[in-house]
Amino acid sequence: MALTKADMRNLVLRYLAKLPEGQTANAHDASVTEDAIDRCQSWLEADEIAYWESSAIPDGVANAYRNYVAAEVAHEFLPPSQADPYSARRPQALRDLRRFVSKPDADTCALYY
């Protein structure tokens, strides 16, 4: 089952310890996080990594996508000393996202210009 943007928002906020389980996000936290999801989604689509809509994020990329978005918003919510470990996970999250969409053992079409 795919995750919606609201599901991803809540995952990110819980990951950053900004949203206790069973609670709803306040308007500011929700807005900042959803804006970050939109920015990340746009960048991933432009880089041809994301082939899904932000309203239907595949389960297979949920953790990597969460880590990627959390790296984007960590400095908005946390002091630098606490946000830095989240930001440091961005490269690994990007590698995991690329690994999910890559096709091992597939033919590659070479284009020459």
Secondary structure, DSSP 8 states (H G I E B T S, - for coil): --B-HHHHHHHHHHHTT-S-TT----HHHHHHHHHHHHHHHHHHHHTT---S-TTSB-GGGHHHHHHHHHHHHHHHHS-HHHHHHHHHTHHHHHHHHHHHH--TT--------
